[in-house]
Amino acid sequence: MSNPSETAMPRLSLNDGSSIPQVGFGSYQVPPADAAEVVGQALAAGYRHIDTAQMYGNEAGVGAAIAASGLPRDEIYVTTKLNNTFHRPADVRSSFAASLDRLGLDRVDLFLIHWPLPTRYDGDYVSTWEAMLELAAEGGTRSVGVSNFQPDHLERIIAATGAVPAVNQIEAHPYFANDTARMATRGHGALVEAWSPIARGEVLTDPVVTRIADELGRTPSQVTLRWHLERGDIVFPKTMHADRMAENIAVTDFTLTPDQVAAISALDRGEAGRQGPNPDTFDWIPD
């Protein structure tokens, strides 16, 4: 099995002319007190794409790990996301400044609207998107995008502004392929980022996945992540364990056959496979 330092991590081109590493490290549910150590381990394991969010509460730890890594800033791709509390345009700007301060950075590579919240803020997420575009124009973030946007949410912001998000980060895994949102995203020229790519671990014992893993001499996690890559999506699996970090990044030196991809895709359960909230109704705002 190749070491990640020996196998080039593929980068995908975004619609704004920049590029993004296809495999990253997710920091969801990494406790703030542990974030510097855990993200530091991920960087040491070869990850160069770190995904965080205002809502995770661990931006300061992510920034501390980046500072301590000794790596050039341009070698690390950093994403953070707008907290649901801050959708009003003035709050977008002030919260983004606070994110940069916590991260200890003068810019991020990608800033996302975390949730559309169509039943909040009088249903206005267009002005939120306009504020995000202003941040990109000013250079505080190289790219801007969205997360958990359904096809109609995408249509609305694009029709209103003419600006297509760089990415749409959505729940996607073998049990919930979410292909309606995926195809709408790709149809507009944006890339898909898949969160919960291994269905919170549930697919790792699926007989189809384990059979293919045995055939290839790989782990079920590697096979599932490779399935995402074969579909052209970006993934950032999260783990607190260094051995799993190494396992999850070692997915660039093998491929799946079309039949193997199709077998995993056939596990899709449609809406019944969704594990996270439905973006059409999710309206939680942190205290």
C-alpha positions as CSV (number, residue, x, y, z in Angstrom):
1,M,0.0,0.0,0.0
2,S,1.5,3.3,-1.0
3,N,2.3,6.0,1.5
4,P,0.3,9.2,0.7
5,S,3.5,11.1,0.3
6,E,4.4,8.7,-2.5
7,T,1.0,9.0,-4.3
8,A,-0.1,12.3,-5.6
9,M,-3.5,13.4,-4.2
10,P,-5.7,14.3,-7.2
11,R,-6.9,17.9,-7.4
12,L,-10.2,18.8,-9.1
13,S,-10.7,22.1,-11.0
14,L,-13.3,24.4,-9.7
15,N,-15.5,26.7,-11.8
16,D,-13.6,29.8,-10.6
17,G,-10.2,28.6,-12.0
18,S,-8.8,27.3,-8.7
19,S,-8.4,23.7,-7.7
20,I,-9.2,21.5,-4.6
21,P,-7.7,18.3,-3.3
22,Q,-10.2,15.5,-3.8
23,V,-9.5,13.9,-0.4
24,G,-9.4,15.9,2.8
25,F,-9.8,15.6,6.5
26,G,-13.2,16.4,8.1
27,S,-13.2,18.0,11.6
28,Y,-16.9,17.6,12.4
29,Q,-17.4,16.5,16.0
30,V,-13.6,16.9,16.7
31,P,-13.8,18.5,20.2
32,P,-12.3,22.0,20.3
33,A,-9.8,20.9,23.0
34,D,-8.5,18.1,20.8
35,A,-8.6,19.8,17.5
36,A,-5.0,21.1,17.4
37,E,-3.7,17.6,18.1
38,V,-6.0,15.7,15.8
39,V,-5.7,18.0,12.9
40,G,-1.9,18.1,13.4
41,Q,-1.9,14.3,13.1
42,A,-3.9,14.6,9.9
43,L,-1.4,17.0,8.4
44,A,1.4,14.7,9.5
45,A,-0.4,11.8,7.7
46,G,-0.4,13.7,4.5
47,Y,-3.7,15.5,4.4
48,R,-3.6,18.9,2.8
49,H,-7.3,19.7,2.8
50,I,-9.0,20.5,6.1
51,D,-12.7,21.0,6.4
52,T,-14.1,22.9,9.4
53,A,-17.0,25.2,10.3
54,Q,-18.0,28.0,12.6
55,M,-20.6,25.6,14.0
56,Y,-18.0,23.0,14.9
57,G,-16.4,25.4,17.5
58,N,-12.9,24.1,16.6
59,E,-11.6,26.7,14.1
60,A,-9.0,27.9,16.7
61,G,-7.6,24.3,17.0
62,V,-7.5,23.9,13.3
63,G,-5.6,27.1,13.0
64,A,-3.2,26.1,15.7
65,A,-2.4,22.8,13.9
66,I,-1.8,24.6,10.7
67,A,0.6,27.1,12.4
68,A,2.4,24.3,14.2
69,S,2.8,22.1,11.1
70,G,5.5,24.2,9.5
71,L,3.9,23.6,6.1
72,P,3.7,26.5,3.7
73,R,0.2,28.1,3.8
74,D,-0.3,27.5,0.1
75,E,0.1,23.8,0.6
76,I,-3.0,23.6,2.8
77,Y,-6.5,23.9,1.5
78,V,-8.8,25.3,4.3
79,T,-12.6,25.3,4.2
80,T,-14.9,26.8,6.8
81,K,-18.7,27.4,6.9
82,L,-21.1,30.1,7.9
83,N,-23.0,29.4,11.2
84,N,-26.8,29.3,10.9
85,T,-26.9,32.3,13.3
86,F,-25.3,34.6,10.8
87,H,-27.2,34.6,7.6
88,R,-28.0,38.4,7.5
89,P,-25.4,40.1,5.2
90,A,-23.8,42.2,7.9
91,D,-23.5,39.1,10.1
92,V,-21.9,37.1,7.2
93,R,-19.1,39.7,7.1
94,S,-18.5,40.0,10.8
95,S,-18.6,36.3,11.4
96,F,-16.2,35.6,8.6
97,A,-13.8,38.1,10.1
98,A,-14.1,36.3,13.4
99,S,-13.4,32.9,11.6
100,L,-10.2,34.3,10.1
101,D,-9.2,35.5,13.5
102,R,-9.8,32.2,15.2
103,L,-8.0,30.3,12.4
104,G,-5.1,32.8,12.5
105,L,-5.2,33.2,8.8
106,D,-5.6,36.2,6.4
107,R,-7.7,34.2,4.0
108,V,-9.4,30.8,3.6
109,D,-9.6,28.8,0.4
110,L,-13.4,28.1,0.5
111,F,-16.2,29.6,2.5
112,L,-19.7,27.9,2.5
113,I,-23.2,28.7,3.5
114,H,-23.7,25.7,5.9
115,W,-27.4,25.3,5.5
116,P,-30.0,27.1,3.3
117,L,-32.6,27.5,6.1
118,P,-35.5,28.1,3.8
119,T,-37.9,28.5,6.6
120,R,-35.8,31.1,8.5
121,Y,-34.8,34.7,7.7
122,D,-38.1,35.1,5.7
123,G,-36.8,32.5,3.3
124,D,-34.0,34.8,2.1
125,Y,-30.8,33.0,1.5
126,V,-30.1,35.0,-1.7
127,S,-28.9,38.0,0.2
128,T,-26.7,35.7,2.2
129,W,-25.2,34.3,-1.0
130,E,-24.7,37.9,-2.3
131,A,-22.7,38.7,0.9
132,M,-20.6,35.6,0.3
133,L,-19.8,36.7,-3.2
134,E,-18.7,40.1,-1.9
135,L,-16.2,38.4,0.4
136,A,-14.7,36.4,-2.5
137,A,-14.5,39.6,-4.6
138,E,-12.5,41.2,-1.8
139,G,-10.1,38.3,-1.5
140,G,-10.8,37.0,2.0
141,T,-11.8,33.7,0.5
142,R,-10.5,32.3,-2.8
143,S,-13.8,30.4,-3.5
144,V,-17.4,30.5,-2.1
145,G,-19.9,27.7,-2.2
146,V,-22.9,26.2,-0.4
147,S,-23.7,23.2,1.7
148,N,-26.9,21.1,1.9
149,F,-28.6,23.0,-1.0
150,Q,-31.4,21.3,-2.8
151,P,-31.9,21.7,-6.6
152,D,-34.4,24.5,-6.1
153,H,-32.2,26.3,-3.7
154,L,-29.4,26.3,-6.2
155,E,-31.7,27.4,-9.0
156,R,-32.8,30.4,-6.9
157,I,-29.4,31.8,-6.0
158,I,-28.0,31.3,-9.5
159,A,-31.0,32.9,-11.1
160,A,-30.8,35.9,-8.8
161,T,-27.0,36.5,-9.0
162,G,-25.7,34.7,-12.1
163,A,-23.0,33.2,-9.9
164,V,-22.6,29.5,-9.5
165,P,-21.2,28.1,-6.2
166,A,-17.8,26.4,-6.5
167,V,-19.1,23.4,-4.6
168,N,-22.2,22.1,-2.9
169,Q,-21.4,20.0,0.1
170,I,-24.2,17.5,0.7
171,E,-24.8,14.2,2.5
172,A,-23.9,11.4,0.1
173,H,-22.9,7.8,0.7
174,P,-23.8,4.3,-0.7
175,Y,-27.1,4.2,1.3
176,F,-28.1,7.7,0.2
177,A,-26.6,8.6,-3.1
178,N,-28.5,11.9,-3.2
179,D,-28.3,11.8,-7.0
180,T,-31.0,14.4,-7.6
181,A,-29.0,17.0,-5.7
182,R,-25.7,15.7,-7.1
183,M,-26.8,15.9,-10.7
184,A,-28.3,19.4,-10.2
185,T,-25.1,20.5,-8.7
186,R,-22.9,19.1,-11.4
187,G,-25.4,20.3,-14.1
188,H,-24.7,23.9,-13.0
189,G,-20.9,23.3,-13.2
190,A,-20.3,23.0,-9.4
191,L,-18.5,20.1,-7.8
192,V,-20.0,17.9,-5.1
193,E,-18.5,17.4,-1.7
194,A,-19.8,14.3,0.1
195,W,-20.3,14.6,3.8
196,S,-20.8,11.4,5.9
197,P,-19.1,9.5,3.1
198,I,-19.2,6.1,4.9
199,A,-22.7,6.6,6.4
200,R,-21.3,7.1,9.9
201,G,-19.6,3.7,9.6
202,E,-22.8,1.8,8.7
203,V,-21.6,0.7,5.2
204,L,-18.4,-0.8,6.5
205,T,-20.1,-4.1,7.4
206,D,-22.3,-4.2,4.3
207,P,-21.7,-7.6,2.5
208,V,-21.3,-5.9,-0.9
209,V,-18.7,-3.5,0.4
210,T,-16.8,-6.2,2.4
211,R,-16.9,-8.6,-0.6
212,I,-15.3,-6.0,-2.9
213,A,-12.8,-5.1,-0.2
214,D,-11.8,-8.7,0.1
215,E,-11.4,-8.9,-3.7
216,L,-9.1,-5.9,-3.8
217,G,-7.2,-6.5,-0.6
218,R,-8.4,-3.2,0.8
219,T,-10.5,-2.1,3.7
220,P,-14.3,-1.4,3.5
221,S,-13.6,2.3,4.2
222,Q,-11.0,2.5,1.4
223,V,-13.4,0.9,-1.0
224,T,-16.3,3.2,-0.1
225,L,-14.1,6.3,-0.3
226,R,-12.8,5.1,-3.7
227,W,-16.4,4.7,-4.9
228,H,-16.9,8.4,-4.2
229,L,-13.7,9.3,-6.1
230,E,-14.8,7.2,-9.0
231,R,-18.0,9.3,-9.1
232,G,-16.0,12.5,-9.2
233,D,-16.9,13.7,-5.7
234,I,-14.7,15.3,-3.0
235,V,-14.5,13.5,0.3
236,F,-13.2,14.4,3.8
237,P,-13.6,11.5,6.2
238,K,-13.3,12.2,9.9
239,T,-11.6,10.1,12.4
240,M,-9.8,10.7,15.7
241,H,-7.3,7.9,15.2
242,A,-4.0,8.2,13.4
243,D,-4.2,4.7,11.9
244,R,-7.5,5.4,10.4
245,M,-6.3,8.7,9.0
246,A,-3.5,6.8,7.2
247,E,-6.1,4.2,5.9
248,N,-8.5,6.8,4.7
249,I,-6.0,8.8,2.7
250,A,-4.5,5.7,0.9
251,V,-7.2,5.6,-1.8
252,T,-5.4,7.0,-4.8
253,D,-3.4,4.0,-5.9
254,F,-6.2,1.6,-6.9
255,T,-9.5,1.7,-8.8
256,L,-12.8,0.0,-8.8
257,T,-14.2,-1.8,-11.9
258,P,-17.4,-0.5,-13.4
259,D,-19.2,-3.5,-12.0
260,Q,-17.9,-2.8,-8.5
261,V,-19.0,0.8,-8.7
262,A,-22.4,-0.3,-9.9
263,A,-22.8,-2.9,-7.1
264,I,-22.1,-0.2,-4.5
265,S,-24.4,2.3,-6.2
266,A,-27.1,-0.3,-6.1
267,L,-27.1,-0.1,-2.3
268,D,-28.9,3.3,-2.5
269,R,-32.0,3.4,-0.3
270,G,-33.3,6.7,-1.5
271,E,-34.7,9.1,1.1
272,A,-34.9,6.2,3.6
273,G,-31.1,6.1,3.6
274,R,-30.7,9.8,4.6
275,Q,-29.1,10.0,8.0
276,G,-28.8,13.8,8.5
277,P,-31.5,16.5,8.5
278,N,-33.6,17.2,5.4
279,P,-32.4,20.7,4.1
280,D,-36.0,21.6,3.1
281,T,-37.1,21.6,6.7
282,F,-33.9,21.9,8.8
283,D,-34.1,25.2,10.7
284,W,-31.9,24.8,13.8
285,I,-30.1,27.9,14.9
286,P,-27.6,27.5,17.8
287,D,-28.1,29.4,21.0
